[in-house]
Amino acid sequence: MTNVRLWITILALVSFLAGTAAGKILTGRSAAAARAHATESGALADYESLFSDQFELDADRRRLLGVLLEHYEQEVTRIRNDHLSSYRSAIEPELRRVGIEYNQYIRDKVLPPEKRPVFDQLASGPLD
C-alpha cells in the first residue's frame, strides 16, 4: 500500500466523514437549545395567559405583566449563561431569589389590591 493516491483518497474520505459527524453533533446541540428555549418561552406565554384570565386583568395590567415576564426571562437567561459551567445547585439560590422578587413585583404592581389574597393563596402552594 505505497500508492499515494489511495492514501490521499482515504484521508479525504475520513476527513469528510469526521466533518459530517461534527456538523451533525453541533447542529443537534443548537437545535436542542432552540427547542428548550421555545418550550420555556411557551411556558411563560401560557403562564401570562392563564394569570391574566384568572385575575381578569385589564389591558394596561396585561401589558405590565408581559413586560415583567419578558425582563424575568432575560434575567433568568443571563443567570443561566453566567453559570453555565457551574453546578445546578450553585444557581438555584439566585434563581429562587429572582423568582421571589418578580413574584412580589407581579403581586404588588400588576394585581389590583382586591385580587392579591387569591394570588397569595395560589402562590402558597397546592391546596389539600
Secondary structure, 3 states (H helix, E strand, C coil): CCCHHHHHHHHHHHHHHHHHHHHHHHHHHHHHHHHHHHHHHHHHHHHHHHHHHHCCCCHHHHHHHHHHHHHHHHHHHHHHHHCCCCCHHHHHHHHHHHHHHHHHHHHHHHCCHHHHHHHHHHHCCCCC
